[in-house]
Amino acid sequence: MIKKMLKQVGLYLFAALWFVISFYPFVFMVNTSLKGRMEFLIKPVWAFPEKFLYTNYLRVIEGGFFRFFFNSVTVSVISVAIIILVSSLASYVISRVRFRLSSLVYGLFVAGMMIPIHITLIPVYNLTRALGIYDSLTALIGPYVAFSLPISVFVLVGFMRDIPLELEEAAVIDGASRLQIYARVIIPLSKPALSTVAIYSFIMLWNEFIYALVLLTSRKNWNLTMGLWNFHGQYSIDIPLIMATLTLAALPLILIYFVLQEQVIKGMVTGALKG
């Protein structure tokens, strides 16, 4: 009994320590965002602000934060929707439909995870120029989807292969077509994996910078990462101002996690058990 209690206490202490380690960077970010620039440079980094200043947040908002925020939401949501649709269809065909080139197609998707993003910048730049979509939000969607598909297909194929074939055979007996089986059997059973892919893709696209830097020039089309870059001066950096921007940019992700944390944990646990 005592041994069990000590084990539980140890687990709670470890969980509390992990929470402090994980949450403190956000606290530090908020704390720094409430300081003045000179106070941050003169006072100790870990000290609390002498006076809570909200001017940094006002400057961020006046600098076009909501415009950048809307652009990031638009591109990320549209890209994730396309990623989920295309990757789920491709994964269903690869994992459930027997054809000669299934292994080759799957291998090509997996090989896509090994392509460094930087070697594609010039071809993607030239392609967007040729298509006439350079310096627009549309220019980001193609690269975002293309480079998110390999990992998405990799995760979904592994999950769908473990779905019992008997369920699909029963649907065939009932007269269901391939598309109906995909929509009414495979997709509902794959919700944990789809949720994991969607959340992972959204976070990665939300924080993406290099494609936005190469493909966007107009301020009206900047996303949040480009807006953050705008606060970086040539010879100096206003750290409290940047921390205020990061705080506002991180809040949506934190809220999404708290709302969907059950789906995230369920998807991770399910993937671990199936792996």
C-alpha positions as CSV (number, residue, x, y, z in Angstrom):
1,M,0.0,0.0,0.0
2,I,2.8,2.4,1.0
3,K,4.8,1.4,-2.1
4,K,1.8,2.2,-4.3
5,M,1.2,5.6,-2.6
6,L,4.9,6.5,-3.1
7,K,4.7,5.6,-6.7
8,Q,1.6,7.8,-7.2
9,V,3.3,10.7,-5.4
10,G,6.3,10.3,-7.6
11,L,4.2,10.3,-10.7
12,Y,2.4,13.5,-9.6
13,L,5.7,15.2,-8.8
14,F,7.1,14.2,-12.2
15,A,3.9,15.5,-13.9
16,A,4.1,18.8,-11.9
17,L,7.8,19.2,-12.8
18,W,7.1,18.5,-16.5
19,F,4.2,21.0,-16.4
20,V,6.5,23.7,-15.0
21,I,9.3,23.0,-17.6
22,S,6.8,23.0,-20.4
23,F,4.7,26.0,-19.4
24,Y,7.4,28.3,-18.1
25,P,8.6,29.4,-21.6
26,F,5.2,30.8,-22.3
27,V,5.2,32.6,-18.9
28,F,8.6,34.0,-19.7
29,M,7.3,35.2,-23.1
30,V,4.2,36.9,-21.6
31,N,6.4,38.4,-18.8
32,T,8.9,39.9,-21.3
33,S,6.1,41.2,-23.5
34,L,4.9,43.4,-20.7
35,K,8.3,45.2,-20.3
36,G,9.6,48.3,-21.9
37,R,12.6,47.9,-24.3
38,M,15.1,49.7,-22.0
39,E,13.8,47.8,-18.9
40,F,14.5,44.5,-20.7
41,L,18.0,45.6,-21.5
42,I,18.9,47.0,-18.1
43,K,17.0,44.8,-15.6
44,P,17.6,41.0,-15.1
45,V,16.0,38.9,-17.8
46,W,14.0,36.8,-15.3
47,A,12.7,39.8,-13.3
48,F,9.0,40.8,-13.3
49,P,8.2,44.1,-15.0
50,E,8.2,47.1,-12.7
51,K,5.1,48.3,-14.4
52,F,2.9,46.2,-16.7
53,L,3.0,47.8,-20.1
54,Y,0.4,46.9,-22.7
55,T,1.8,49.3,-25.4
56,N,3.7,46.4,-27.1
57,Y,0.4,44.7,-27.8
58,L,-1.2,47.9,-29.1
59,R,1.8,48.4,-31.4
60,V,1.5,44.8,-32.7
61,I,-2.2,45.2,-33.4
62,E,-1.7,48.6,-35.1
63,G,1.1,47.0,-37.1
64,G,-1.4,44.8,-39.0
65,F,-1.5,41.8,-36.7
66,F,-5.1,40.8,-37.5
67,R,-4.4,41.0,-41.2
68,F,-1.5,38.7,-40.9
69,F,-3.5,36.4,-38.6
70,F,-6.4,36.2,-41.1
71,N,-3.9,35.3,-43.9
72,S,-2.4,32.5,-41.8
73,V,-5.8,31.1,-40.8
74,T,-6.9,31.2,-44.4
75,V,-3.9,29.4,-45.8
76,S,-3.6,26.9,-43.0
77,V,-7.2,25.9,-43.0
78,I,-7.5,25.5,-46.7
79,S,-4.2,23.6,-46.9
80,V,-5.1,21.2,-44.1
81,A,-8.5,20.5,-45.7
82,I,-6.8,19.6,-49.0
83,I,-4.2,17.5,-47.1
84,I,-6.8,15.5,-45.3
85,L,-8.8,14.9,-48.4
86,V,-5.9,13.9,-50.7
87,S,-3.9,11.9,-48.1
88,S,-6.9,10.0,-47.0
89,L,-7.9,9.0,-50.5
90,A,-4.3,8.1,-51.4
91,S,-3.9,6.1,-48.2
92,Y,-7.1,4.2,-48.8
93,V,-6.1,3.2,-52.3
94,I,-2.6,2.2,-51.2
95,S,-3.6,0.3,-48.1
96,R,-6.9,-1.3,-49.2
97,V,-6.9,-1.6,-53.0
98,R,-4.7,-4.3,-54.5
99,F,-2.7,-3.2,-57.6
100,R,0.8,-3.8,-58.9
101,L,2.2,-0.4,-58.3
102,S,0.9,0.1,-54.7
103,S,4.3,-0.5,-53.1
104,L,6.0,1.8,-55.6
105,V,3.5,4.6,-55.0
106,Y,3.8,4.2,-51.3
107,G,7.6,4.2,-51.6
108,L,7.5,7.5,-53.5
109,F,5.4,9.1,-50.8
110,V,7.8,7.9,-48.1
111,A,10.8,9.1,-50.2
112,G,9.2,12.5,-50.3
113,M,9.9,12.9,-46.6
114,M,13.6,12.9,-47.3
115,I,13.6,15.8,-49.8
116,P,15.1,19.0,-48.1
117,I,12.7,21.9,-48.4
118,H,15.5,24.3,-49.4
119,I,16.4,22.6,-52.7
120,T,12.8,23.2,-53.9
121,L,12.7,26.9,-53.4
122,I,13.9,28.0,-56.8
123,P,11.7,25.5,-58.8
124,V,8.7,26.5,-56.7
125,Y,9.5,30.2,-57.2
126,N,9.8,29.7,-61.0
127,L,6.6,27.6,-61.1
128,T,4.5,30.2,-59.2
129,R,5.9,32.9,-61.5
130,A,4.9,30.9,-64.6
131,L,1.4,30.2,-63.2
132,G,0.9,33.9,-62.4
133,I,0.1,33.3,-58.7
134,Y,3.4,34.7,-57.2
135,D,2.8,37.1,-54.3
136,S,-0.6,35.6,-53.4
137,L,-1.9,33.3,-50.7
138,T,-2.6,30.8,-53.4
139,A,1.1,30.4,-54.0
140,L,1.6,29.0,-50.5
141,I,-1.1,26.3,-50.7
142,G,0.5,24.1,-53.3
143,P,3.9,23.8,-51.5
144,Y,2.2,23.4,-48.2
145,V,0.1,20.5,-49.4
146,A,2.9,18.9,-51.4
147,F,5.3,18.8,-48.5
148,S,2.7,17.7,-45.9
149,L,1.4,14.8,-47.9
150,P,4.3,12.3,-47.4
151,I,4.1,12.3,-43.6
152,S,0.3,12.3,-43.7
153,V,0.1,9.3,-46.1
154,F,2.8,7.5,-44.0
155,V,0.7,7.9,-40.9
156,L,-2.7,7.1,-42.5
157,V,-1.5,4.0,-44.5
158,G,-0.1,2.5,-41.3
159,F,-3.4,3.1,-39.5
160,M,-5.8,2.0,-42.3
161,R,-3.9,-1.3,-42.9
162,D,-4.9,-2.4,-39.4
163,I,-8.6,-1.9,-40.0
164,P,-10.2,-5.3,-40.2
165,L,-11.0,-6.4,-43.8
166,E,-14.2,-8.1,-42.6
167,L,-15.8,-4.6,-42.2
168,E,-15.1,-3.8,-45.8
169,E,-16.3,-7.2,-47.0
170,A,-19.5,-6.7,-45.1
171,A,-20.0,-3.3,-46.7
172,V,-19.4,-4.9,-50.2
173,I,-22.0,-7.6,-49.4
174,D,-24.5,-4.8,-48.6
175,G,-23.8,-3.3,-52.0
176,A,-21.5,-0.4,-51.1
177,S,-19.1,1.0,-53.7
178,R,-15.5,1.8,-53.1
179,L,-16.3,5.4,-52.5
180,Q,-19.1,4.6,-50.1
181,I,-16.8,2.2,-48.2
182,Y,-14.2,5.0,-48.0
183,A,-16.7,7.6,-46.8
184,R,-18.8,5.4,-44.4
185,V,-16.4,2.8,-43.1
186,I,-12.8,3.9,-43.5
187,I,-13.1,7.6,-42.6
188,P,-15.1,7.2,-39.4
189,L,-12.7,4.5,-38.2
190,S,-9.7,6.6,-39.1
191,K,-10.8,9.7,-37.1
192,P,-8.0,9.4,-34.5
193,A,-5.3,9.3,-37.2
194,L,-7.0,12.0,-39.2
195,S,-7.2,14.3,-36.2
196,T,-3.5,13.7,-35.5
197,V,-2.5,14.5,-39.1
198,A,-4.7,17.6,-39.1
199,I,-3.4,19.0,-35.9
200,Y,0.2,18.2,-36.8
201,S,-0.1,19.8,-40.3
202,F,-1.9,22.9,-38.9
203,I,0.9,23.5,-36.4
204,M,3.6,23.0,-39.0
205,L,2.0,25.3,-41.5
206,W,1.1,27.9,-38.9
207,N,4.8,28.3,-38.1
208,E,6.1,28.0,-41.6
209,F,8.4,30.8,-42.7
210,I,10.8,30.0,-45.6
211,Y,8.1,29.6,-48.3
212,A,6.3,32.7,-47.2
213,L,9.6,34.6,-47.3
214,V,10.3,33.5,-50.9
215,L,6.8,33.6,-52.3
216,L,5.3,36.7,-50.7
217,T,6.4,40.3,-51.1
218,S,3.3,42.5,-50.6
219,R,2.5,43.4,-47.0
220,K,-1.2,42.7,-47.4
221,N,-0.4,39.1,-48.2
222,W,2.0,38.4,-45.3
223,N,1.2,35.7,-42.8
224,L,2.1,35.8,-39.1
225,T,5.7,34.6,-39.6
226,M,6.3,37.3,-42.1
227,G,4.6,39.9,-39.9
228,L,6.9,38.8,-37.0
229,W,9.9,39.2,-39.3
230,N,8.8,42.7,-40.0
231,F,9.5,43.7,-36.4
232,H,13.1,42.6,-36.8
233,G,15.2,45.8,-37.4
234,Q,18.3,46.0,-39.4
235,Y,20.6,46.9,-36.5
236,S,18.5,46.1,-33.4
237,I,15.7,43.9,-32.2
238,D,12.8,45.0,-29.9
239,I,12.6,41.8,-27.9
240,P,9.5,42.8,-25.8
241,L,7.6,43.7,-29.0
242,I,8.6,40.4,-30.6
243,M,7.5,38.5,-27.5
244,A,4.1,40.3,-27.6
245,T,3.7,39.2,-31.2
246,L,4.7,35.6,-30.4
247,T,2.2,35.6,-27.5
248,L,-0.6,36.6,-29.7
249,A,0.5,34.1,-32.4
250,A,0.7,31.2,-29.9
251,L,-2.6,31.8,-28.2
252,P,-4.7,30.2,-31.1
253,L,-2.5,27.0,-31.0
254,I,-2.8,26.8,-27.2
255,L,-6.6,27.2,-27.4
256,I,-6.9,24.6,-30.2
257,Y,-4.9,22.1,-28.1
258,F,-7.0,22.6,-25.0
259,V,-10.2,22.1,-27.1
260,L,-8.9,19.1,-29.0
261,Q,-6.5,17.6,-26.5
262,E,-8.6,14.5,-26.2
263,Q,-8.4,13.8,-29.9
264,V,-4.6,14.5,-29.9
265,I,-3.9,12.1,-27.0
266,K,-6.3,9.5,-28.5
267,G,-4.6,9.7,-31.9
268,M,-1.1,9.4,-30.4
269,V,-2.1,6.5,-28.1
270,T,-3.9,4.7,-30.9
271,G,-0.9,5.1,-33.2
272,A,1.5,3.8,-30.6
273,L,-0.6,0.8,-29.9
274,K,-0.9,0.0,-33.6
275,G,2.8,0.6,-34.1
